[in-house]
């Protein structure tokens, strides 16, 4: 007897059903509810059907959770090519490393402490991943978008691992958040430009007023002569500083090589931005823990350029000399001391993972389920250029801010800052905290350690209070 054939309405349909269920389990099980049946393809009939019932194109809408799991399953990552990376000149880079750079070091007799590299980078200082409700609300708001407010940072360090105080270019000279602040006592060297980007005059300003003084102090403390090699790329805003100062030799890297061999481009800047993101989220969590009436939207409205500077300073303090030294591995591997756990990539990865945990602690749409891929995507966005329209809006907002500053400066205001009364209040508060720890903490060793630490911290303000009281008492 001939074997019994399976009809299309029998075993064939059962076979197709099993295959469709398998596909649904792989795709639809993780997709949004209601979309599980969409996008299922009949593997027995790969050719498009001519029937009217199946003429509509199949669609598939995946949830974010499905997409994240899909990326992890197949090891997919978002890779962005910044600047020259897409057209890097490997031949010129190899020639510079093997011949030109070695000749520069040998002829000049430079030590790692005397060889510096600088590069600038953009930082969207008030931006979170786009899926968070903060950014979604910002996108709907009228007027200038704070998430497009950008600063330019000039980062510079040497092969021994010394990271200098960075230069910072903001859109306005004296923003309201920094009113009455001593610009010389900021964690950055402050500069301004309506578009917040580097120009040749600002480059010369940074070189003479920021770079030279810091390097002189650094080399003097090391007992080394003021003899410096400064490496830069040939970006448009970089002026020729070759003969600007005795003892400083300025050399430009070959075009299209910075992504390959420029030390500051070998993970340092990206690690710094990851730390800045982590610190921004950390400051929000701290504020939430300290205030029972905390709301994230209200906090974010009060996040100013002053808040940004605090998180920049924290990020700089977290950048270790071993990490800065490690970024020279492509250009000058002989001077790199390889320390496990301090590579720029390791610092970045740790900061990204911590950012995810902090976001989850905050909760809310886009935070509670934030992923490392989203944080890395945010780091990529810092390197994106602003459109002409964005730059126009940024310039307009800078002009408006300058007008407000001018109007406020024309008004007589009461004396602010560290007055005698405020210094006295600060010292009274410190003494009160010490008494609270002494009375309430059952661990005497810890309370004593706290008292000593607070004494050291408050010492400069105690000295200022004593000096002001002395001057006041001596006044006729």
MODA-V345820 format. One record per backbone hydrogen bond with DSSP energy under -1.0 kcal/mol. CO is the residue of the C=O (numbers start at 1). NH is the residue of the N-H. Records with the same first field share a line. If there is no record, write none. Layout:
# MODA-V345820
CO=NH / NH
This chain:
# MODA-V345820
7=10 / 12
10=14
11=15
12=16
13=17
14=18
15=19
16=20
17=21
18=22
19=23
20=24
21=25
22=26
23=27
24=29
27=30
32=35
35=38
42=45
63=67
64=68
65=69
66=70
67=71
68=72
69=73
70=74
71=76
82=85
84=87
88=90
89=93
90=94
91=95
92=96
93=97
94=98
95=99 / 100
96=101
99=103
100=104
101=105
102=106
103=107
104=108
105=109 / 110
111=114
112=115 / 159
114=229
115=159
116=231
117=157
119=155
121=153
123=125 / 151
129=132
132=136
133=137
134=138
135=139
136=140
137=141
145=148
146=149
151=123
152=169
153=121
154=167
155=119
156=164
157=117
158=161
162=158
166=189
167=154
168=191
169=152
170=193
175=178
176=179
178=181
182=185
189=168
191=170
193=196
199=203
200=204
201=205
202=206
203=207
204=208
205=209
206=210 / 211
207=212
210=214
211=215
212=216
213=217
214=218
215=219
216=220
217=221
218=222
219=224
220=223
225=227
228=249
229=116
230=251
231=118
232=253
235=238
241=244
245=248
247=228
249=230
251=232
256=89
257=260 / 261
258=262
262=265
263=266
264=269
267=271
268=272
269=273
270=274
271=275
272=276
273=277
274=278
275=279
276=280
277=281
278=282
279=283
280=284
281=285
282=286
283=287
284=288
285=289
286=290
287=291
291=294
295=299
296=300
297=301
298=302
304=308
305=309
306=310
307=311
308=312
309=313
310=314
311=315
312=316
313=317
314=318
320=324
321=325
322=326
325=328
326=329
328=332
332=335
333=336
339=342
343=347
344=348
345=349
346=350
347=351
348=352
349=353
350=354
351=355
352=356
353=357
354=358
355=359
356=360
357=361
358=362
359=363
364=367 / 368
365=133
367=370
371=375
372=376
373=377
374=378
375=379
376=380
377=381
380=383
381=384
387=391
388=392
389=393
390=394
391=395
392=396
393=397
394=398
395=399
396=400
397=401
398=402
399=403
400=404
401=405
402=406
403=407
404=408
405=409
406=410
417=419
419=423
420=424
421=425
422=426
423=427
424=428
425=429
426=430
427=431
428=432
429=433
430=434
431=435
432=436
433=437
434=438
435=439
436=440
437=441
442=444
443=447
444=448
445=449
446=450
447=451
448=452
449=453
450=454
451=455
452=456
453=457
454=458
458=462
459=463
460=464
461=465
462=466
463=467
464=468
465=469
466=470
467=471
468=472
469=473
470=474
